Amino acid sequence: MRLTSFLVPLVIAGVLCFGLAKGKDVFDQFLAGAKEGLATAAGILPALVALMTCVGMFKASGGLDVLVNALTPAARAVGAPGELLPLVLLRPISGSGALVLFEDLLKSCGPDSMPGRAASILMGSTETTFYTIAVYFGAVRIRRTRHTLACSLAADLTGFAMSVLLARALF
């Protein structure tokens, strides 16, 4: 067997031994951490439920399709593949939804096509902005996200533009 098979158990044993050597009640510390983790999860849950509901409603209502159809001429005018738009619009909202669209794009266009390459770069260079803000800001109870949201969406737009430019320049 390889050493990597034992790495996680060794780290856990090391932490336990370190705590015992310091004279700490390791089990009580573990329980306190678990309690704090559950409280954090309970605080984040409403924001996640609201986010997932909104994503589901947006996709089911056809809002994504309407937005894609409206933006496709503008995307093509600046040299971006129109096939990339659903991914660009859904990536900041839902990572799993974006992954499904990414897989569909690779199946329909191919991984070595311009849309496939740009989508691959896009998936690696952008973030699920709304999910991240909901989770992290919800965990610390920050309610004012206006500036964070604007900067994050600007970064996502930059990731989209650069993915198209890099795919064109490198391939």
Secondary structure, 3 states (H helix, E strand, C coil): CCHHHHHHHHHHHHHHHHHHHCCCCHHHHHHHHHHHHHHHHHHHHHHHHHHHHHHHHHHHCCHHHHHHHHHHHHHHHCCCCHHHHHHHHHCCCCHHHHHHHHHHHHHHHCCCCHHHHHHHHHHHHCCCHHHHHHHHHHHCCCCCCHHHHHHHHHHHHHHHHHHHHHHHHHC
